[in-house]
Amino acid sequence: MFHTVWECLGGILAYLSDLSSQFVIVKQLPSVIRGIEEKEWTFDVGFDIDDFAIDPSQDLLMAIRTVSESYVIIYALYGIV
């Protein structure tokens, strides 16, 4: 498993699926000490993602879509964890 676009922040790992760059896989990393179980979610954003960022403290995924050389759209998606 090698993912070229990924983020890891606040115990959350997010990366683009190997099958399609429209899917973001989000994993809550487990911790025995903190009593946190592993969880996994998959989001189909409906477009090819060029890059993204996450902020688990805001329950936020920002997805970047390049439409042309001079036109970029940034989407804010809530409810990632």
Secondary structure, 3 states (H helix, E strand, C coil): CCCCCEEEECCEEEEECCCCCCEEEEEECCECCCCECCEEEEEECCCCCCEEEEEHHHCEEEEEEEEECCEEEEEEEECCC
